[in-house]
Amino acid sequence: MQNRKALLLLSALCLLVLALSQCVNTTPSSNDPRGPAFAGSSTCRQCHQPIYDTYIKSAHFNTTQPVSEQNLLAHLDSTSRFPYNDSTWVQVHKGDSGLYQTAYVNGRALESHRMDILFGVQHAQTFLYWNGNRTFELPLSYYTGVQQWGTSPGFSATNINFKRFIGANCFECHSSNINKQLNASTAGIEEVLDKNSLIYGIDCERCHGPALAHVDFHNKNPNSKQPKYITQIASLTRQQQLDVCAVCHSGNNKLQEKSTFKFTPGDTLAHFFTIWHTDDTTSNFDVHGNQYQLLSRSKCFTQSNSITCSTCHNPHANTTNNIQAYSSICASCHKQVEHSFDQTNGNALKNNCIDCHMPSQPSQAITFRLAGSHENSAYMLRTHRIAVYPTKKDQ
């Protein structure tokens, strides 16, 4: 009898331990550098696998990456260089511990730095190197549209520069976190970065907010299909939805009050910027970085109560070059519009709203020089101001 009681007690204890262990296992812990409220984007995959697997291939998710041969879009060969004059050039090449940019004068290596961080994945790739706890931009970038190396945006085509400091403000729109400190130095106040706190790319929680409570709840309540403790973008007001994108796609001509790493969906940009230009003319906005301002000055936008960035863009996938697909979005509202095309290009244009009403334009904010050229090349991006533009025939 006593053996039986002992056996029952032991069984009960085992069941209790098992139950408690399951509760512990369903409660995630966080070592995310942003704080204990963050779960880390990889936890999203267990419930949102199709979206997650698509998003990790997107330009947003990969807008910063550690440099490797696998994510470099260029092939390294004798053309992977930029000559500043007959005796001076910068070469991109493989080294013992990675990929490097090295300055040569009369065939002798003068200065060399490893390419540590990659910015960009679609239109261009620019590179940073770590020097202690600070990052600096390297002098050469790769431009995918022309498949050539050239000077990094704004860099001189006659003098080699390895000293352009890149602070946390650049990472705020190209990554999901990096911690900084302001330290006193002989040169004054110096900004230093914590490389271990860098979260590459724009991850799920950058746009959807801290997710640890959400993950914890749904691990414990797997049958609950109503999202808890996470912001549903569709539940936000139109302006709140726009601000989620505009926090990075509204340029940097504003006085920043606090780090936009603190921005969460449902917040407003007025909490982050003390100067917010609303009266600037369209000509003041660049096709690179000012997408929100350009869109908000379009008649399609001002005469609608519902158009947001996601009307045309799937935030979980790359933008595409499928002009007809985008044009079909235009046609969903502009059903009765008719154009008079000449016979030579009528068939090509009737399913193409985009090239005429959102043409590619040169960025005034980004200038660069290609090898062998004596003038700057245009960095072309599609404008987000939807309008009627003059055609070549009208000019």
N, C-alpha and C positions, 0 to 999 in steps of 0.2 A: 504493500500500500504506500509506504513511504517512498519507495523507488518510483512509483507511478506519479506521486505528487511532485517529486523532484524533477521527473521528466517533463511534466506539464509546465512546471515553473521555468525550466530551462527553455522549453519551446516558446513560452510566452515572452521571455527575455529576448530570444533570437528574433521573434517577429517585431518586437519593439525596436530593437537595434536596426533591423532592416527598414522599418518605416521611417525612423529618424534619419538614416543614411540617405534615403530617397529624398526626404525634404531638403537635406543639406545639399545634395547633388543638383537639385532643381533651382537653388539659389546661386546665381552667378556672382563671382567676385570680379573686381576690376582693378587692373594696374595701369589703366589708361592715364597718360600724362595730363589729360584735361581735367581729371578729378574723378571722385568715386561715383558720380552719377552716370558716367559713360561706360558702355558695355564693350565698345570696339566693334567695328563694322562686320568683322567675320562672324559675329554671333547672329547677324541678320539672315545669313544664308540658311540656317536650319529651318526657317519658316518661309523665306522668300527666295528660294533658290533660283527660279527662272529670272527674276528681276536682278538679283545679285550677280548672277553669272553674265548677264548682258552688261550691267553697269561697270563691272571691273575692266571691261574692254573699252570703255568710253574715254573720250579726251578729258572730261572732267576728272574722272578717277585717276587718270595718268598724267595730269598736268604737271606734277613733279614726280620724279622717280630717281632712285640711285642709278648712276650711269653704268651701263654694261654694253657689251657688243650686241646683245640680243635686242635691246631697245633703241639702239642707235640706228637712225634711218639712212645714214650715209654709209657707203663703202669706203674703207680707208685704203687709199692708194696715193700715187704721186700727185694727184689733183687735190688732195686734202690739205691744202695750204693756201696762204694768202701772202703774196709778195707786197711789201711796203715800198721797196725800191729794188735796184739791181742786186744789192748785197744783203738785204734784210727781209726775213719772212717769218711767219708762224706756221708750224707744221702740226697737224693732228695725227697722232700715231699711237701704237700699242707700246706699253712699257712693262716693267716687271710686275707692277701691282695694279694695272688698270690701263685706262686710256688717258693720254696726256695732250696738252698743248704746249709746245716748246718754241721759244723765240731763238732764231739763229741770226748771227751777224757774221758775214764772210765765212759761212759754213761752220761756225763755232757756236755751240749751244750757250745762250746767254742766260735764259731763265726758263724754268719748266714747272708746270703745276698739273696735278692729276685732276681730271674731270670727275667731280664727286657727285654733283646734283644736276639733273636734267630738268629744264623748264620747257614745257610745250611738247606736243605730239602731232599736231595736224599741219599747221602752216609753217612752223619753224621750230628748231630746237636750239636753245641757249643753255649755257653750262656755267656752273659755279664750282669753286673749290674752297675747301676749308683751310683756313690758316689759324690754327689754335681753335678758339671759340668764336670766330668771325668768318663770314662768307664773302667771297669776292667773285665778280663776274669775269669770265674768260673772254679774250678778245674776238674769238671767232664763233659764229653760229652757222647752223646748216638750214638752208631755206628749201623746203620741200617742193614749192611751186616750180622752182627753176633747177632743183637738184644740184645745188652748188653751195660751197662754203663762201661766206662773206664776213664782213665786219659785224660784230654784234651791234644791235640797235643803238645808234648814237655814238659809236666808237669812231675814233679817227682812222682814216685810211692811210695816214702818213706816219703816225707815231704809235708804237706798241704800248698798250696799257693793260697791266695786270692788277691795278689798284682800285678798281671801282667797287666800293663797299656795297653790299646788298644787306639791308636790315630786315627786321621782322615784318615791316609793312608790306614788302613784296611777297612774303610767304602768306600773308593774310588772304590773298586771292589765288594763291597757287598751291596751298596745302591746307591741312585741317588743324594743324597746331605746330607752334614752336615757342618755347618759353624764352623770354629775354630778361636781362638785367641791365641796369645803367650803372656803370662803375666809374669812379673817378680815376683819371690817368694823367700822365704828364701833358697829354694833348688836350685835356679837358674831360668832359663826360663821354664815356665810350660805351656803346651798346654791345653787349656780348650775348651769344645765343647758346642754348643748351641743345647740342646735337642729338642727345638721347631722347629729347622730347618731340622731335620732328615726326609728324604723321604725314606721310606723302599723299599728295592728291587731295581731291575733294571727296571725302568719304560720306557714308550714309548719314551719320549723325551731324555732319556739318549742315545739312539741309533739313533734316527731320528732328534734330534736337537730341539731347541725352536720352539713351534708350535702356539703361540698366533696369529701371523700375518696370518698363514695358516687357522686357525679356523675362524678368523674374515672375511677373504676374502670369504671363502666358505659358511659362514652363509649369507653373503650379495649376493652371486652369486651361489645359489644352483644348477643351471643348468650347471655350469662349471664343466666338468669332468677331466680337466687337472690339476693335483696337483700344487698349487702355494705356494711359500714361505715355502717350506719344502724340505728337501733333499731326493731324490729318490735314494735308495741304489744302484739300478741297473744302475743308470747313472754314478756312480763313477768308477774310474779306478780299476783294480784288486787289486793293492796295497792299495788303499784307502779303499776298502771293507774289506780287510784283517786287516787293522789297526783298524777298528771299533771293531773287536773282540780282536785283539792283545793288545789293550790298557789294557785289564785285563788278557788275556790268554797268556802272554809272560813273566811271572815271575817277580820277584822284585829285580833282580841282576843288576839293572841299577841305575844311579844317577839321581834322579828326580829333574827337574828344576822348575816345577809348577804343581799345582793340576790337576789331570786328570779329575776332575769334569768339567773342562773347555773344555775338548775335545768334538768336534762336528764332525759329519760325513763329510768327505772331508778334515779334518785336517791330519797332519802327526805326527807320534810318535817322530820324530826328534825335534819337537817344545816343547816336554815335558821332554825328557831325554837327558842329556849331554853325557852319556856313553851308547852306544847301541852295545852290543857284537854281532858281525856277524861271528867271526872266532872260536867260541867255538865248541868243538867237541860234538857229540850227547850225549856222556856219561855225560856231564856237565848239561844236561837238565833233569828235573824231570817230571814224568808223571802228577804230580799235578802242574798246573800253567804255564808250558812251552809248551802248546799244539801247539802254533804257530811255535816255533822253531823246534819242532819235525816234524810237518807236512812239513815245508819248506825244510827239509833235506830228504824228501822222493822222490824217482824217479818219482812217479806218479805226484808229484807237480812240480818238476824241469823240467820235460819233457812235461809239459802242460802250455798253456797260459791262461787257464780259470778256473782251480780249485781254489775255495775259500772255506771257512768254510761252506757256505750255499749250496755247492754242495751236501753235505751229511746231513747237519742239517737244519731243519726248525727252523728259529730263533724265531718263534712265538709259538712253542710247545715244550714239553719235549722231550729229547732224549729217545729212547725206547730201549728195549732189543731184538727187532726183528732183529736177525742176518741175516735172509734171505732177509729182506727188504734192509738192508745196502749192503749185498752181491750183490743184483741185481744192485746197483749203480756201483759196481766194474765191473760187467759183461757187463754193457753198453759200456765200453771201451775195456775190456779184453775179447773179444768175442771168440778168437781162442785158449785161454789157456787151456791146458789139463794137468791133474795130474794123476799120477799112485798111486792109493790108494790100501791098502790091503783090503781084503774082510770084515774084522771086522768093519772098520769105514768108508769105502768108501761112503756109502749112507748118512751117517751123515755129512760128510765133503764136499761133492760136491756142496752143496748150502751154504757153510759157508766159505767165504774168511776171515772173520774178526778174528776168534779165532787164525788162523795161522799167519796172516799178520799184525794184530794189537792186539797182546796178552795183557792180563792184566798183569801188572808188579807192584812190590811194590814201593811205594813212598819213596824216601830217605829224603824228606822234612818233612814228617809227621810220627811221631812215637807215639805210645800210648800203655798203658798196661791195660789189662782186669783184672777184679777182680779174684783173685785166681791164676793168672799166675805169673811166675817168669821171664818172658822174654817179650820183646816188640812184639806186633802183627803187621803184615804187613797191611798197608793201600793200598789196591789194586785198581788200576785204569787202564783203557785201554790206551795203548800208542797211540799217534797220528803219530808216525813214521811208515809209511807203508813200510814194507821190508820183506825179506825172513829170517825167524828166525829158528834156529836149533830146530828140534823136539826132543822129549825124546829118540827116536830111534837113532838120530845122536849123542847124548851127551854121 
